[in-house]
Amino acid sequence: MAASTTTTICVNVTLRRKKCLIPRYFSFCSNTNVFTTRHMVNLNTASRCVASSEGGVFSVTSPSQFDVDYLGQSTKGDLNLNLNLGTDEEVGLQGPIEEVARMEAQGAENLLNHLGILDPLTARHSPRGIFCTRTLNLRSISAIGYDMDYTLMHYNVMAWEGRAYDYCMDNLKNMGFPVDGLAFDPELVIRGLVIDKEKGNLVKADRFGYIKRAMHGTRMLSTREVSEMYGRELVDLRKESRWEFLNTLFSVSEAVAYMQMVDRLDEGVIAEDLGPLEYKGLYKAVGKALFRAHVEGQLKSEIMSNPELFVQPDPELPLALLDQKEAGKRLLLITNSDYHYTDKMMQHSFNRFLPNNMIWRDLFDMVIVSARKPEFFQMSHPMYEVVTGEGLMRPCFKAYPGGLYSGGSAQMVENSLGIHGDEILYVGDHIYTDVSQSKVHLRWRTALICRELEQEYSALIHNESHRAKLVELINQKEVVGDLFNQLRLALQRRTKGRPAQTLAATRMDDKELTESIQKLLIVMQRLDEKIAPMLEEDGEHFNKRWGFLSRAGLWDKSHLMRQIEKYADIYTSRVSNFLHYTPFMYFHAQEQSLAHDSYSFHRLGDDKNG
């Protein structure tokens, strides 16, 4: 391997008036510490830039000095300029800031493109983007905590959940349930669906809780059946005795097994000696069988012996965490997995991708295993320090940076690090266990990992022409339907001897009015015949049964998306996506459109016409 070279970079701040501060063309000399541009570099400024490594030029806003910016975000961690570099004219900043900023932004975009780095706007419009629901200044974050399973490591769903399903079915068979002929079908369910334990159904709800699609056992219900069954009911996740939300990919194996066993219960082939089972009792039996598969340790032992069969490696992920650590973030690992499993899986997923003989433990300021989330965020539990490589532990009452612990609580973490609340960002894949509880009880900032976003993003792109055609047909029906309704009202008023809304409509003769209504009605009926199957097909590129993960119907968000927006400040498909941004990123929430925002469209049209 060739010896690495050190490159010294100094930003040129002595450009001519109306020249962009950021050089558009540059080159690195491979064997020398030289940075060349088309612009002349002032040597005095360059020497001061070199001194910046000693803290003379820049300073970082400390926790005791921070303020809040105009969006209400903490300015802690912002970089400040200590030196007076001269007048605006001397540094090339003369003129209105709007003009200067426009030129600088254009120059920055050109340089980012030249470097092959995506600008934030482009990065957002990508399957690997980080999407923001609540503005988050990453500079002000002092510590970042990570879940492990399906967060820091992504499992092959078919392999992991398939084996979990197999163990679950073996346990059900030993309990006397008929499971012969059943096989794991990962396409049967998706994350974000809700199990109705009273009726043996799996449902998809919109953001308000209205049920849009439903499946009984493994049979999809028709729109009429859904309406008749749930016309007066809403999904209420607070009623845990009835509704079970599929928060994570770990829910897939359980949901597949349950829906298949609902079919067996309906068929009457489950032995009576198992007890008077109804749908709720059946769900409890399936959950018990799957819980045994995890508790008895056979599943995790199999994974630990052959992790390459179950884990999808991500070489970029350790580097993303290394950037955060070197930027001064304290990294925490907080997982419900035990020490032996955590150590084995982290070694497999991290060590080979880290530089300079680092190991995974070197990344983290604190590691907590067997955390017992969500209770970890809600109350205190006894804490033990793991003191040997074999996992031997001793009781302790205070956590220290650099330690490895079992149990404890989030409050202990805050006390140990001397930070709390919105200074901590927690990243996990489980909406309830990881995201909502750390948000509700501690006001930590939160990030949700949802690997399916990459597939959904691709499906949305693939579905673009289909959706455009569907919207066009619906808009056509809306215009035709509006005329139909106006003529129908005119006919209704005519029968009562009253005039229509307009003189022209009032003067239409009876035959013309009747024939127009008939024609429009036929057009709408034919449009309905075209639109209905297209609505059913919408989202089938993601999942043929349930459509898109984040949407419930053409216009509305799914219940899952509502949960994400409510509890996750940012969300993305994988932790390594942070590598495409920086540890200093300021994530801005996008503008939220409102139903009455359309006024701006009409105002714009009026202004143009005027």
N, C-alpha and C positions, 0 to 999 in steps of 0.2 A: 504494500500500500504506500502511495506517495506521501511524503511529509506534508502536513497541512500548513497553509500559509495564513498569516494574520493580515487582515485588511483593515486599515484605519479609514473611517468615513467621517467627514466633517461636512455639515450642511452649510452651503454657501448663503450667507445673509447679507452680501454686499453687492447685490445685483443692481443694474441700472434701473432707472425709473420705468415703471410699467413692464418690467420684465418679471417673469414668474420666479418665485423663490426656489422652487423645486426644479432642478435641471432636467430637461427632457431627454438629453442624450448623455450617456456616460459610458465609461469602460473601466474594468478592473484589470490592473497589471498582475499577471498570475504569480510572478516571483518577487514583487516589490510591494511595499506598503504605500501605493500611490492610487489616488482617486482623481480621475481627470474628467473635466466637463468642457463644454463649449464656452462656459463663463469663466472669468478670471476669479481666483480665490484670494481674498485678502489674507496675508500671512498672519497679521496680528489676530484676526478672528480665528484663524486656524489654530493658533497656539492656545487660544482660550478654550477652543473645543477640546483639544487634547487634555487640558486641565479639568474638563468636566468629569473625567473618571475619578477625580479626587473630591467631587461634590462641590466644586467652586462655581460652576455655571448653573446647575440645576438643583432643585430641592423638591422633595415630595411632601405634600400636605400631610401632616401628622394627625392622629386621631384626636388630639387635644385642640387642634387649630382648625379643623374642617368646618365648612359651612355647607349650605345646600345651594344647588344651582337653580336656574329658572324653571326646571321641571321637577324640582323638589327632591332631586337625588343628592346623596352625600358626595362632597368633593374630596373626601379622604382618599389619598393615593394619587391625586392629580399631580402632574409634573409642572413645576413652576420655574420661571426664568429669573435667576438672581442678578444677572449682569445687565447693565444699561448698554445696549449695543449701538446707541446713537439715535439720531433723529429719524423720522419716518422717511425722509428723502435719502438719508445715508443707507438705510437698510432696504430701500426699494418698496416701501409701503405707503408712498404718497398717493393721495386720492381717496375717493369714497370707499369705505370698506366693502360695499356691495360689489364694486368693480374689482377691487383687489381680490376678494374672496372668489369671485367667478373665475378669474385668471388662475388663481392658485388651485382651485378645484379641478380645472381642466388640466393643469400641469400634473397634479397628483394622479389623476386618472390615467394620463399618458404614461407616467412612470410606472404605475402599478401594472398596466398592460405590458410595458416593456420588460418588467421583472417577472411577468407570468403569474402575478398575484391577482386574485379576484377582488374587486372592490366590494364593499359591504352590500350594496344594492344587488350586484350580480350574484354574490354568494348566497343571498337570501332566496333568490329564484333558482334553486337547485335542490335536488333530492337530498343533498348533504348539507343543506342550509340549517342555520339555527334561527328559529322563529320566536318572536317576542310577543307576549300578551300583556306584559306589564314592564314598563321601562326599567332597565337594570344597568347601572354603572358598575362594570366588572372591576374597575380600578378601586372602588371602595370596599370590595369584598376582601376580608382578611383571611378567611379560611374556606376551603371547599371540601365538603364531605361527600363520599361516594358509597353507594351500595355496590355489591359485587355481582350477584347473579343477574344476568340479562342487562347489566349496566356496564361494569368494567369488563365483563366478558359476555359474549353472545353465544348462546348454545344453538346447535343445529336443532331446530324445533322438531323435525321429523324423528331425529335420533333420540333426543332427550325426552320429549313428551311421548314419543312412541314407546320408549322403555317404561316410563312412568305408567302409561296406559296398560302395558303388558303386566306389570306387577300388580296394578289395581285389579285387573281382570282375574289374575291368578288368585288373589285374596277373595274376590267375590265368588269364584268357583269353589274355593275351600269352605266358604260360608253356605254353599248350597244353591247359589244363583246360576241359572242357565246362561252361559256366555259362549257356548260353542258357536262357531261360524261368524263371530264378530271380529272386526279388524279396525285398527286406528285409522280415522279419516280426518286429517287436519283441515280439510276444506269445509267440514261440517259447521265449524264455529269460527268466529273471529273475536279478538279483544273488543271490549266495550258493549257486548251484548249482556242481557240480564236474564237470569233464570227465574221463572215464576214457579216456585216450589209447590204452590197449591194446585196448579193446573198441569204441571208437567210440561210447561212450554219454555221455549227460548225466544226472547223478544228483542226487537231493536226499537228504541224510543228516540224521539227527537229531543231537542234541548229543553222542552217544556214537560217532558215525561209522557207525551202522547205516543202510543204504540203504533208504529208504521208497518212493521213486518213481524211475523211470528211463525214459529215452528213447533208442532206438537210431536214429541218423539223425534223422528227424522223426517217427518212430512211437513213441508211448507204449507201454511194455511193460506186460503184465498183472501183477497181484500175484503170480501163480504164476511167471511168467518172472523177475521180480525176485528172488523167493525162491530159485529154482533157480540163478540166476546169481551172486547175492551172499550166499547163505545163510551162508557161512563167511568172508566178507571184510568188512573195515571200511575206510572212507575214512581214509587217513593222509596228511595234507597234507605231512608231512616227506618223503614219497617223491615228489619233484618230477618224476621221470622218468615217473611214471604219472598222478598226479592234478594237475589245474590248477583252482584255486579262482577263481571269478568274483568278484573283490574289489570291483569298481566298475562303474559304468555304461559305462565305456570297454570293458568286456569283452563287451558285448552284440553289437556288430557282428561280432567275431571268432567268438563262439560260434554265431551264426546261420549265418555262412558255413561254418563247419566241419561243423555237423550236416547242412546241405544237401549238402555235398560227400561226406559219408559215404554218403548215399543214392546219389550218382552212382558212388562206388566199388563199392558193393554191386551196382549194376545192371550193372557191367562195361563202362561206357562211357568210362572214362578210358584214354587211349592207353597202350599198353605201353611206348612209347619214352620215357615220362616216368620210367621206372624201376620196380622192384618196390615199389610203394607199399603199405604196410599202414596201419592207422589212425594209428599214431604218426607215421609219415612224412608222412601227409596233414596232420596237425595242424601239423607243422613247415612244410609248404609254404604253408598258409593264413596262419600267423603271419608268414612271410617276406613274403607279398604285402601284408599289412596294415602291416607295419613299413615297407615301401617307400613306402606311401601317406603315412605320417607323415614319414619322413626326407626324401623328395623335396620336401616343402613345398607341394605343390599344394593339399592339403586346407586347411592353415592359411592359405594365401594367399587362398583362396576365402572363408574365414570372416572374415578381416581386411577384405576388400573389402566384405562385406555382413554385418556383425555382427548387425544387427537381425533377420536371418533365422534366426540360430542361438542367440542369447542371450535368455533370458527375464529382463527387467529386474526388479530388486527395490529400489524406492525406499527401503525401510526399512533395508536392509543398511548403507549408509554411515553412517547415523545411529546404528546400534547400535555400530559401531566408534568413532564420535566420542565416544559416552558412555564407552566403555572408555578411550580416550586421555585424555579430560578427567578421568577418575578416577585417573589416574597410571599406567595400564598402558602398558608399552612394546609397541607393536604391530610385528610382524615379518611380512613376506611372504616365504615360502620356497616356490618353485615350480620344477618341472622345465622349464617353458616358457622359451623364449629371451627376450631383452630386447625385441625388436621386437614379438613377439606379445603379451607381457605388457603392455607400455606401451599398445598399441592397444586391447586388450580392457579393461584397467582404466580407461582414459580413457572408453570407451564406457559402461561399467557404473557408474562412480562419479561422474565430474566433474559431471554435470548434476544430481545429487541432493545435492551438498554445499553448505553455506551459505557466504556471505562470500567468494565467488570462490576457495574452496579447490580444490585438485586432489588426486588420489588419493595422490600422493607425500607430501602434507602429513600424511596419517594415520599413516604408517609410520616408525618409528625406524630401521628397516633393511630393505632389500629385497635378496633373493638370488634370482637367476634361474639357469636351467640348473644347478640344485642337484644333479642326479643322485641323487635319492632312489631306493632306500633307502640307498645307499652313503654319502650325506651324513650319516646318523646313525651309521654304522659305522666310518668311516675318514676320513683327510684327503686332500683333493685340492687341486691348485693353485687359488689364488684370484686373481681379476682384478677391478679396479675399473672400472666403466663410467663413463667421464669425459666423454662427449659425447652429445648427443641422437641422434646417428646410430648410437650403440652402440659407438664405439671404446673399447678397453679397454687397461689397462696392468697388469702384474703387481703384486701387493701381498702383504704378509705379515701384516698385521693389519687387522682390521675395526674401523671406528669408527661410533658411533651417527650416524644420518643418512645413511649411505653406501648406495651401490647397487653390488652385487657380483655376480659370476658365479662359480659353483663354491664352493670352500671346504668347510667342515664345520660340524657342530653344535657341536663343541668350540670352534671359533673364535668362534662366536656367544656362547657362554657366557663365554669369556674377555673378549670385548669389552664385554659388558654387566655383567660382574662378578656374575652370577647363574648358578645351575645347578640341575639336578635338578627337584624338585617345585615350584620357584618359577616354572616355565615351563609353560604350557598350550599344546599344539599341536592345531590343529583341521584335520582333513582328511577326505576321502571314501574313501580307500583303506585298508582294514583292515591290509594288510601294509605297504605303502610308507610310509604316514603314521602310523598308530596303533601297530601292534605294535612296529615298529622303534624309534620314539622312546621307547616305554615300556620295552622290554627292554634297550636299550643305554644309555639316559640317565636312565631313571626320570622322564622328563617326564610331567606329567599330560596326559591326552588326551581329545579330543572327536571323535566320528565324525558326519559329516554324511551322512544317508541320506534323500534327498528322497522316496523311495517310502513313507516312514512315513505321510505324509499320506493317500495312497491306501489304505494298509493300515488305518489307523485308521478311515477311513470304511467300508471293507469289513467290518471287525469289528463296527461298529455295525449295518450293514445285515444282517449275518449273525447277529445276536444271537438272534432268535426261532428261527432254524433250529438253532443250536447248543443252545439251551435244550431244544427238542424232542428233539434227538438225545441229549442227556445224560439226559433223562427216560426215553427208551426203553432206554438202556444200563443205567440204574439198575433199571428194571423187570426187565430180563433178569437182572441180578445177583441180585435177590431170588428170582425164579422159579428161576434156576439153582442157587441155594444149596439150596432145598428139593429140587430134582431130585437134586442130589448126595447129600444126606442120605438120601433114599429109595433111591437106587441103592446106597449103602453098606449100608443096612439089608437090601436084597435080597441083596447079596453075602454078608453075615454069615449070613443065614437059610439060604443054600445050604450053609454050612459048619457049621450047627447052633449058631451063636452068637447071643446077643441083640444087638439094635440099641443105639444110644447111649442111648435113653430107653425107659421102660416102655411109653409110648403107642405108639411106633413098633414096638416088639416085638409088641404085641398086634394090629396091623393084620393082617387076613387077606390071603391071597395075591392074591385077585382085586382087592381095594381097592388094594393096594400096586402091582400091575402096571398097573392102569388109571390110577392117579395119575401114575405115571412116564410112561406113554404120552401122557397129556394135556399134561403139562409139557414133554415133548420136542417136541410139535407147536407149542406156544406159542413155545418158543425158536427153532425153525426159522423160523416165520413172522416173529418179531422180527428174525432175522438177515437175512431177505429185505428187510425194511424198513430196517434199519440200514446194510447194506453200501452201497447207492447213496447214502445220505445222507452217509456218510463220504467217498465219492468227490466229492460236491458241496461238501463243507466247504471254504471258502476260494475258491470259484470266482469270487466277486465281485472278488477281487484278481487271480487268474490261473486260467483254466479248466484248464490243464495241471498247474500246480505248487502251487496253493493259496496260503496265506499265506506271506509272506516270512520271518516269524519263527517259524513253527511247522512241525513235521513230524508230521502226524497230529493227533488230537484233543487228546491230553494233553501232548505233549512239545514242546520247543523245537527249532528247526532248528540245523544246524551253524553257519549264519551267526550266529544269535542267541548261540550259545555263544562264538564268536569276539568278538562285540561285548562281551559281559559280561566276557570274560577280559581284553581289552585297552583298552576305552574306558571312562573314568571316567564320562563323560556322553555321551549321543547325542541327536540331534534332526534335524529335517528340513531346516533351513536356518539359516544364521548369523544372519539377522535375527530369529530367535526370541529371541535375547539381549535384544532391545529390550523384550520383554514381562516381563523380569525386571529386574535392576539389576546394575551391575558389582561390587556388594558381596554378592551372593547366596551363601547357604550351602546348597548342594545336599546333601540327605540321601538316602542309599540307602534304598530301601524294605525292609521286613522280608522276609527270604527264608523262605518256608514250607517245612517239612520234612515228610517222609512221616509221621513220628510226631507232628506238631503236632496231629493230630486228637484227641489226649487232652484238649485244652482244651475241645473241643466237648462231649465226654461229661462232663467235670467240671462244665461250666456247666449241663448238663442235670440232673446229680445234685444240684447246689446248688439249682436251682429246685425240683426235686421234693422236696428235703429241707425 
